[in-house]
Amino acid sequence: MPLPGRKIRVLIIDDSASVRQALTHVLEEDPEIEVMGAASDPFMAAKKIQEELPDVITLDVEMPRMDGITFLRKIMSQRPIPVVMCSSLTEEGSETLMQALEAGAVDIILKPKIGAADHLAESGTRIREAVKGAAVARLGTNRRSTAASGPTAKLTADAVLPPPTGRAMAKTTEMVACIGASTGGTEALRVLLEQLPANSPGIVIVQHMPEKFTAAFAKRLNSLCEVEVKEAAHGDPVLRGHVLIAPGDRHMMLERQGARYHVAVREGPLVSRHRPSVDVLFRSAARAAGANAMGVIMTGMGDDGARGMAEMHQAGAYTVAQDEASSIVFGMPKEAIAHGGVDRILPLDQLAREILAADRRR
């Protein structure tokens, strides 16, 4: 973790000179970030690390002489440093990135597309946020043992949500649990979902993660959990014993038809600097479910979800935040608490139990 007032020093490891140059440009647009060096492979990187420890490493997956996952495991076993994995957008690579998260990587970013100005602007925001989150991450929290430029203008959830209907929500017997997470959330969600039985209430999740990787993430969780986990598709019903995870690069909203709930998956602008956005999910839950919903905000950098959770709270939903001690990054829960939208603060290992207790109370 960098000292207060000092820039976040980043080491870029990638065998592509153009990617190293693009990442350097994107990162140094933020006055709080400094690229201390770049290396084309892990062996060159190891020499630079011996000379000076970076605050954060961005690490390519496929490189000559040693792959990124092997190097990541060596770093975590010898001298843990926050690592953000940098990957191309491929279905095949998504499974490898899941291994990286299990091995201790803090986050995943996509390589910036050279020459695509609109993509570079959006990916730049995401890359800088990931590096800043990694810089303050508490390494080892909830892990399995294994070997920006200035402020970006933030749209609210109004940018993608339809206007409220004003209709009161009739209370049903079914509860919907809405969960939002970012940095550190992949492993935290595993801990939570592995504790849930097959008859748990329906759950919808926004985890900040790039396109393509959410499908592999859902598949991985489905293999570990009693509940059924899948990447959400437009129109999927919210069912007991099922978990829907918002696809990367798409917003997910909760909608209601009669006494039944389903999700809408749509394109749209970045909201709270993210797509999918937790604010979009939470605010849709406030409108569609009201007191039938439960909101859970977990580890993550930034303030996405804080305003949406406050609206859920005002609509009668029961709301819970993960505590600081068990969060890899306490930013999102802290902001939600500051906005006055949190009923209770609990450690990670009690969140599943609280979801089940809230369901029983109905």
Beta strands, then each sheet from edge to edge (+ up, - down):
strand 1: 8-13
strand 2: 33-39
strand 3: 56-60
strand 4: 83-87
strand 5: 107-110
strand 6: 176-181
strand 7: 202-207
strand 8: 228-231
strand 9: 242-245
strand 10: 251-257
strand 11: 260-266
strand 12: 293-297
strand 13: 318-322
strand 14: 344-346
sheet 1: 2+ 1+ 3+ 4+ 5+
sheet 2: 8+ 9+ 7+ 6+ 12+ 13+ 14+
sheet 3: 10+ 11-
end
